[in-house]
Amino acid sequence: MERRQRGVSAGLLLLLYQISQVGLQNIPSVTLGVLVLNIFLFLNPLRPLTEVCLSVNEAVHRKNWQRLLLAPFHHADDWHLYYNMISMLWKGIMLERKLKSIWFAYIIAVFSVLIGVVYMVLEVLLVIILDDPSYEMNCGVGFSGVLFALKVLNNHYNPGRVSSVFGLPISSKYACWVELVAIHLISPG
């Protein structure tokens, strides 16, 4: 896991600018809280990334379960934070207004832990299927898994929409899967 630079940076400044353009008064409370928490932990990480990232080796073998709670709210660098929080801003505005704040907060909490569990199960399956124990060492941080789950939920509540993925119109029903593959191809790490 690469070390990230701390402090104010281009990605963070752009994120703050985007939030100001939307206006704090237009951001529902839970969405704003998630944004603030992620920005705060980016500026003041609880521990170094190598001590909060989630892997099968760390969480299961070493029984360091707190990583399930810490990994989603830490980001590798300012651009990782920027892209995740811009996505959270738009998904949060749409979903929190539809679901109401208490239910949306519950969903964020459940998805934050559940995504880590799914990540570890997939890593264990890769170890078994490919007979490659190195997958137990893959260590990840960030809110991307939660955002992917929110996108699927948003597509459920807003069916029939069309999204643009690299300029191609794709049914929102399938766009999240196309985006997932595209992100993996563009940035496999």
matplotlib code that plots the C-alpha trace (Angstrom):
import matplotlib.pyplot as plt

x = [0.0, 1.5, 1.8, -0.3, 0.5, -1.3, -2.7, -4.4, -3.9, -5.5, -8.0, -9.1, -9.4, -11.5, -13.7, -14.3, -15.0, -17.6, -19.3, -19.5, -21.0, -23.8, -24.2, -24.1, -27.8, -28.6, -26.8, -28.8, -27.5, -26.2, -24.6, -22.9, -21.8, -20.2, -18.4, -17.1, -16.0, -14.1, -12.4, -11.5, -10.0, -8.1, -6.6, -6.2, -5.9, -6.4, -3.4, -1.2, -2.9, -1.0, -2.6, -6.2, -6.4, -8.5, -7.1, -7.9, -4.4, -4.9, -8.6, -9.1, -5.7, -4.5, -8.1, -7.8, -11.5, -11.4, -10.2, -13.7, -14.7, -11.6, -10.8, -13.9, -13.3, -9.6, -8.4, -5.1, -4.6, -6.5, -7.8, -9.1, -10.9, -12.2, -13.7, -15.3, -16.8, -18.1, -19.8, -21.1, -22.3, -24.6, -25.7, -26.3, -28.4, -30.7, -31.0, -31.1, -34.0, -35.8, -35.1, -35.0, -32.0, -32.3, -32.8, -30.0, -27.6, -28.5, -27.8, -24.4, -23.4, -24.5, -22.9, -19.6, -19.1, -20.8, -18.7, -15.6, -16.9, -17.8, -14.3, -12.7, -14.9, -14.0, -10.3, -10.6, -12.4, -9.6, -7.1, -9.0, -9.9, -6.5, -4.5, -2.7, -2.2, -1.1, -4.7, -4.9, -2.4, -4.3, -5.1, -7.7, -9.1, -11.8, -15.5, -15.7, -17.5, -20.1, -20.6, -21.0, -23.7, -25.4, -25.4, -27.1, -29.7, -30.2, -30.8, -33.4, -35.3, -34.9, -35.4, -35.4, -32.7, -29.9, -26.3, -23.4, -20.3, -17.4, -19.9, -21.9, -25.6, -26.2, -29.2, -28.6, -29.5, -26.2, -24.1, -22.8, -21.4, -19.9, -18.4, -16.9, -15.2, -14.0, -12.6, -10.8, -9.3, -8.2, -7.0, -6.5, -5.0]
y = [0.0, 3.3, 6.1, 9.1, 12.8, 14.5, 17.9, 20.2, 19.1, 19.6, 16.8, 18.0, 21.6, 20.5, 18.4, 21.4, 23.6, 21.1, 20.9, 24.7, 24.7, 22.4, 24.4, 22.9, 23.7, 21.4, 18.4, 16.1, 15.6, 11.9, 12.6, 15.7, 13.7, 11.0, 13.6, 15.4, 12.1, 11.0, 14.4, 14.5, 11.1, 11.9, 15.0, 13.2, 9.4, 7.2, 5.1, 4.7, 3.1, -0.1, -0.4, 0.2, -1.5, -4.6, -8.0, -11.6, -11.9, -9.0, -9.3, -13.1, -14.6, -11.9, -11.3, -7.6, -7.0, -3.3, -3.0, -3.7, -0.4, 1.6, 0.7, 2.2, 5.6, 6.0, 6.8, 6.2, 9.8, 13.0, 11.9, 8.7, 10.8, 13.2, 10.7, 8.7, 11.7, 13.3, 10.1, 10.0, 13.6, 12.8, 9.4, 10.6, 13.6, 11.3, 8.4, 10.2, 12.4, 9.3, 7.0, 9.6, 10.2, 7.4, 4.6, 6.0, 6.2, 2.5, 1.5, 3.3, 1.6, -1.9, -1.4, -0.2, -3.4, -5.8, -4.7, -5.5, -9.0, -9.6, -8.3, -10.9, -13.7, -12.9, -12.8, -16.3, -17.6, -16.3, -18.1, -21.4, -21.2, -19.9, -21.7, -18.4, -17.4, -13.9, -12.8, -13.1, -10.2, -7.8, -4.8, -2.2, 1.1, 3.4, 3.9, 2.6, -0.7, 1.2, 3.6, 0.7, -0.8, 2.6, 2.8, -0.5, 0.6, 3.9, 2.0, -0.1, 3.0, 4.9, 2.2, 3.0, 5.7, 5.8, 6.5, 7.5, 5.4, 6.7, 8.5, 5.4, 5.4, 2.3, 1.4, 2.3, -1.2, -2.4, 0.8, 0.0, -3.3, -1.7, 1.0, -1.6, -3.4, -0.1, 1.0, -2.3, -2.0, 1.6, 1.4, -2.3, -1.4]
z = [0.0, -1.1, 1.4, 0.7, 1.2, 4.1, 4.2, 1.7, -1.9, -5.4, -5.0, -1.6, -2.8, -5.8, -3.5, -1.2, -4.2, -5.5, -2.1, -1.9, -5.4, -4.2, -1.0, 2.5, 2.9, -0.1, 1.3, 3.5, 7.1, 6.8, 3.4, 4.8, 7.9, 5.7, 3.7, 6.8, 8.4, 5.3, 4.9, 8.6, 8.5, 5.4, 7.1, 10.5, 9.8, 12.9, 11.8, 8.8, 5.8, 6.3, 9.7, 8.6, 5.2, 5.0, 4.0, 4.8, 6.4, 8.7, 9.5, 9.6, 10.4, 12.8, 14.0, 13.5, 13.0, 13.6, 10.0, 8.8, 10.4, 9.6, 5.9, 4.3, 5.8, 4.9, 1.4, -0.4, -1.7, -2.4, -5.8, -4.3, -1.7, -4.3, -6.7, -3.8, -2.1, -5.3, -6.0, -2.4, -2.7, -5.7, -4.6, -1.0, -2.2, -4.3, -1.9, 1.4, 0.2, -1.1, 1.9, 4.7, 7.0, 9.6, 7.1, 4.9, 7.9, 8.7, 5.1, 5.1, 8.4, 7.2, 3.7, 5.3, 7.2, 4.7, 1.8, 3.7, 4.5, 0.8, -0.2, 2.1, 0.9, -2.7, -1.8, -0.1, -3.1, -5.4, -3.1, -3.4, -7.1, -8.4, -5.7, -5.1, -1.4, -2.4, -2.6, 1.2, 1.4, -0.9, 1.3, 0.4, 1.7, 0.6, 0.2, -3.3, -2.4, -0.4, -3.4, -5.7, -3.4, -3.3, -7.0, -7.3, -4.7, -6.6, -9.8, -8.0, -6.8, -10.2, -12.9, -16.6, -16.5, -18.9, -17.9, -20.0, -19.5, -21.6, -23.8, -24.5, -23.4, -21.2, -19.1, -15.5, -14.6, -16.2, -16.0, -12.5, -13.8, -16.9, -14.7, -12.3, -15.2, -16.7, -13.3, -12.9, -16.4, -16.0, -12.4, -11.4, -8.0]

ax = plt.figure().add_subplot(projection="3d")
ax.plot(x, y, z, "-o")
ax.set_aspect("equal")
plt.show()
